Structures are given as structure tokens and as C-alpha cells.
Amino acid sequence: LECRATNKTVYLTRSAFPHLIPGRVGLRDKGCGAEWNDTHVHITTNLDQCGTRITYTNTTAEYSNYIVPDIFWNPANSSNDTPHAVINRGTLHVEETSLKFHCTYPLLSHDTIPAYAVKTSNF
């Protein structure tokens, strides 16, 4: 996981997830898909996109999301595949079928912001 000032990239080693289909992996927002090569699958997104949730404490901001495999993919939708059985997965939630990751950043306090960096305006 790489956490940068405005975005984050999460990497998966393909050998650790041999059954993962890279083209069917995304984040909480399924419109944010993965890129891959022979060894890794990765997804890069801005901190505030792709279904990222932000949690604040007094001193930090945590940006969290999930790597979501498409568990509802039906191989029968592919012209080369024929279903051999019906699998009922019941009701599944993102938290139960995905990998959570997060980036945590310190919040700046008024004591650490230089006076010249504060923009003021007259009303």
C-alpha cells in the first residue's frame, strides 16, 4: 500500500491470490477497476473517490476502502463457459468478502500552521 498526499495505490501479489481474476476486481465503487501485469494487481485512486470512507479522530484522518472481487460473476455469461452447478452464496456483505485497506494521515493543528499560510478575508 502506498499512501500519498492526494491518492493511494494498493498492490496485490498475484501468486498470493492465484484464483483472483484481475479484470473482475475493483474497489467499493465497482467503477474503479484494477490494472495488472504478470506479477501484481494494483488499483490507484484519489483519496476521496471510489467509495472511500473517511474517519476522523482528534489527530488523524483515516481513508479506508475495500478491494472487492466480483463474487457474483457468473461464468455462464462468458461464451466459453458452461455452468456445471448453481451456487447459492446467500446474502454477502462487502466486509465479509473483501480486503480492507486504509491510509492514515495526521491532522494539522492551528499551532502548526504558519501565519503566512492562513488566508483571511473580510466580510
SEFI-947796 format. One record per residue (C-alpha): residue number from 0; residue in three letters; chain; x, y, z. Coordinates in nm, 2 decimals. Example, Ala and Ser with C-alpha at 12.3 -4.5 7.8 and 13.67 -1.06 7.14 Angstrom:
<nodes>
+-----+-----+-------+--------+--------+--------+
:   n : res : chain :     xx :     yy :     zz :
+-----+-----+-------+--------+--------+--------+
:   0 : ALA :     A :   1.23 :  -0.45 :   0.78 :
:   1 : SER :     A :   1.37 :  -0.11 :   0.71 :
+-----+-----+-------+--------+--------+--------+
</nodes>
This chain:
<nodes>
+-----+-----+-------+--------+--------+--------+
:   n : res : chain :     xx :     yy :     zz :
+-----+-----+-------+--------+--------+--------+
:   0 : LEU :     A :   0.00 :   0.00 :   0.00 :
:   1 : GLU :     A :   0.13 :   0.34 :  -0.10 :
:   2 : CYS :     A :  -0.03 :   0.64 :   0.07 :
:   3 : ARG :     A :   0.05 :   0.97 :  -0.10 :
:   4 : ALA :     A :  -0.07 :   1.33 :  -0.04 :
:   5 : THR :     A :  -0.37 :   1.31 :  -0.28 :
:   6 : ASN :     A :  -0.40 :   0.94 :  -0.38 :
:   7 : LYS :     A :  -0.33 :   0.58 :  -0.27 :
:   8 : THR :     A :  -0.23 :   0.27 :  -0.46 :
:   9 : VAL :     A :  -0.29 :  -0.08 :  -0.33 :
:  10 : TYR :     A :  -0.10 :  -0.38 :  -0.47 :
:  11 : LEU :     A :  -0.17 :  -0.75 :  -0.46 :
:  12 : THR :     A :   0.09 :  -1.01 :  -0.55 :
:  13 : ARG :     A :  -0.09 :  -1.24 :  -0.80 :
:  14 : SER :     A :   0.09 :  -1.55 :  -0.66 :
:  15 : ALA :     A :  -0.07 :  -1.49 :  -0.32 :
:  16 : PHE :     A :  -0.42 :  -1.48 :  -0.48 :
:  17 : PRO :     A :  -0.40 :  -1.74 :  -0.76 :
:  18 : HIS :     A :  -0.77 :  -1.76 :  -0.82 :
:  19 : LEU :     A :  -0.82 :  -1.39 :  -0.84 :
:  20 : ILE :     A :  -0.94 :  -1.27 :  -1.19 :
:  21 : PRO :     A :  -0.78 :  -0.92 :  -1.22 :
:  22 : GLY :     A :  -1.04 :  -0.79 :  -1.47 :
:  23 : ARG :     A :  -1.31 :  -0.86 :  -1.21 :
:  24 : VAL :     A :  -1.15 :  -0.68 :  -0.92 :
:  25 : GLY :     A :  -1.24 :  -0.33 :  -0.81 :
:  26 : LEU :     A :  -1.29 :  -0.11 :  -0.51 :
:  27 : ARG :     A :  -1.61 :  -0.04 :  -0.31 :
:  28 : ASP :     A :  -1.72 :   0.16 :  -0.62 :
:  29 : LYS :     A :  -1.71 :  -0.10 :  -0.89 :
:  30 : GLY :     A :  -1.64 :   0.16 :  -1.15 :
:  31 : CYS :     A :  -1.28 :   0.17 :  -1.01 :
:  32 : GLY :     A :  -1.11 :  -0.13 :  -1.16 :
:  33 : ALA :     A :  -0.77 :  -0.28 :  -1.13 :
:  34 : GLU :     A :  -0.47 :  -0.28 :  -1.36 :
:  35 : TRP :     A :  -0.23 :  -0.57 :  -1.37 :
:  36 : ASN :     A :   0.08 :  -0.74 :  -1.51 :
:  37 : ASP :     A :   0.22 :  -1.09 :  -1.47 :
:  38 : THR :     A :   0.31 :  -1.05 :  -1.11 :
:  39 : HIS :     A :   0.08 :  -0.78 :  -0.95 :
:  40 : VAL :     A :  -0.27 :  -0.64 :  -0.95 :
:  41 : HIS :     A :  -0.30 :  -0.27 :  -0.84 :
:  42 : ILE :     A :  -0.56 :   0.00 :  -0.81 :
:  43 : THR :     A :  -0.48 :   0.37 :  -0.77 :
:  44 : THR :     A :  -0.75 :   0.62 :  -0.67 :
:  45 : ASN :     A :  -0.77 :   0.97 :  -0.53 :
:  46 : LEU :     A :  -0.83 :   0.98 :  -0.15 :
:  47 : ASP :     A :  -1.19 :   1.09 :  -0.19 :
:  48 : GLN :     A :  -1.31 :   0.87 :  -0.47 :
:  49 : CYS :     A :  -1.42 :   0.51 :  -0.54 :
:  50 : GLY :     A :  -1.63 :   0.47 :  -0.23 :
:  51 : THR :     A :  -1.35 :   0.57 :   0.01 :
:  52 : ARG :     A :  -1.48 :   0.64 :   0.36 :
:  53 : ILE :     A :  -1.31 :   0.90 :   0.58 :
:  54 : THR :     A :  -1.30 :   0.86 :   0.96 :
:  55 : TYR :     A :  -1.16 :   1.14 :   1.18 :
:  56 : THR :     A :  -1.01 :   1.14 :   1.52 :
:  57 : ASN :     A :  -0.88 :   1.44 :   1.71 :
:  58 : THR :     A :  -0.54 :   1.39 :   1.55 :
:  59 : THR :     A :  -0.58 :   1.18 :   1.23 :
:  60 : ALA :     A :  -0.79 :   1.13 :   0.92 :
:  61 : GLU :     A :  -0.83 :   0.77 :   0.80 :
:  62 : TYR :     A :  -0.92 :   0.70 :   0.44 :
:  63 : SER :     A :  -1.04 :   0.34 :   0.40 :
:  64 : ASN :     A :  -1.18 :   0.12 :   0.12 :
:  65 : TYR :     A :  -1.20 :  -0.24 :   0.02 :
:  66 : ILE :     A :  -1.06 :  -0.45 :  -0.26 :
:  67 : VAL :     A :  -1.37 :  -0.62 :  -0.39 :
:  68 : PRO :     A :  -1.35 :  -0.93 :  -0.60 :
:  69 : ASP :     A :  -1.66 :  -0.98 :  -0.82 :
:  70 : ILE :     A :  -1.80 :  -1.28 :  -0.63 :
:  71 : PHE :     A :  -2.13 :  -1.26 :  -0.82 :
:  72 : TRP :     A :  -1.97 :  -1.31 :  -1.16 :
:  73 : ASN :     A :  -2.15 :  -1.59 :  -1.34 :
:  74 : PRO :     A :  -1.91 :  -1.78 :  -1.57 :
:  75 : ALA :     A :  -2.22 :  -1.87 :  -1.78 :
:  76 : ASN :     A :  -2.21 :  -1.51 :  -1.90 :
:  77 : SER :     A :  -1.89 :  -1.59 :  -2.10 :
:  78 : SER :     A :  -1.94 :  -1.76 :  -2.43 :
:  79 : ASN :     A :  -1.66 :  -2.01 :  -2.35 :
:  80 : ASP :     A :  -1.80 :  -2.12 :  -2.01 :
:  81 : THR :     A :  -2.09 :  -2.36 :  -1.93 :
:  82 : PRO :     A :  -2.22 :  -2.37 :  -1.57 :
:  83 : HIS :     A :  -2.20 :  -2.71 :  -1.40 :
:  84 : ALA :     A :  -2.39 :  -2.62 :  -1.09 :
:  85 : VAL :     A :  -2.58 :  -2.33 :  -0.92 :
:  86 : ILE :     A :  -2.40 :  -2.18 :  -0.62 :
:  87 : ASN :     A :  -2.61 :  -2.00 :  -0.36 :
:  88 : ARG :     A :  -2.39 :  -1.76 :  -0.17 :
:  89 : GLY :     A :  -2.68 :  -1.62 :   0.03 :
:  90 : THR :     A :  -2.66 :  -1.26 :   0.14 :
:  91 : LEU :     A :  -2.30 :  -1.14 :   0.14 :
:  92 : HIS :     A :  -2.16 :  -0.80 :   0.26 :
:  93 : VAL :     A :  -1.85 :  -0.62 :   0.13 :
:  94 : GLU :     A :  -1.69 :  -0.66 :   0.47 :
:  95 : GLU :     A :  -1.71 :  -1.04 :   0.45 :
:  96 : THR :     A :  -1.57 :  -1.10 :   0.11 :
:  97 : SER :     A :  -1.32 :  -0.82 :   0.06 :
:  98 : LEU :     A :  -0.98 :  -0.69 :   0.18 :
:  99 : LYS :     A :  -0.99 :  -0.37 :   0.37 :
: 100 : PHE :     A :  -0.70 :  -0.12 :   0.35 :
: 101 : HIS :     A :  -0.65 :   0.23 :   0.48 :
: 102 : CYS :     A :  -0.42 :   0.53 :   0.48 :
: 103 : THR :     A :  -0.40 :   0.74 :   0.80 :
: 104 : TYR :     A :  -0.28 :   1.10 :   0.79 :
: 105 : PRO :     A :  -0.21 :   1.34 :   1.08 :
: 106 : LEU :     A :  -0.44 :   1.64 :   1.10 :
: 107 : LEU :     A :  -0.27 :   1.98 :   1.13 :
: 108 : SER :     A :  -0.35 :   2.19 :   1.43 :
: 109 : HIS :     A :  -0.37 :   2.56 :   1.44 :
: 110 : ASP :     A :  -0.04 :   2.56 :   1.63 :
: 111 : THR :     A :   0.15 :   2.40 :   1.34 :
: 112 : ILE :     A :   0.01 :   2.62 :   1.05 :
: 113 : PRO :     A :   0.24 :   2.92 :   0.98 :
: 114 : ALA :     A :   0.07 :   3.25 :   0.99 :
: 115 : TYR :     A :   0.15 :   3.32 :   0.63 :
: 116 : ALA :     A :  -0.03 :   3.01 :   0.52 :
: 117 : VAL :     A :  -0.36 :   3.12 :   0.66 :
: 118 : LYS :     A :  -0.58 :   3.31 :   0.42 :
: 119 : THR :     A :  -0.82 :   3.56 :   0.56 :
: 120 : SER :     A :  -1.10 :   3.75 :   0.41 :
: 121 : ASN :     A :  -1.31 :   4.05 :   0.51 :
: 122 : PHE :     A :  -1.68 :   4.01 :   0.52 :
+-----+-----+-------+--------+--------+--------+
</nodes>
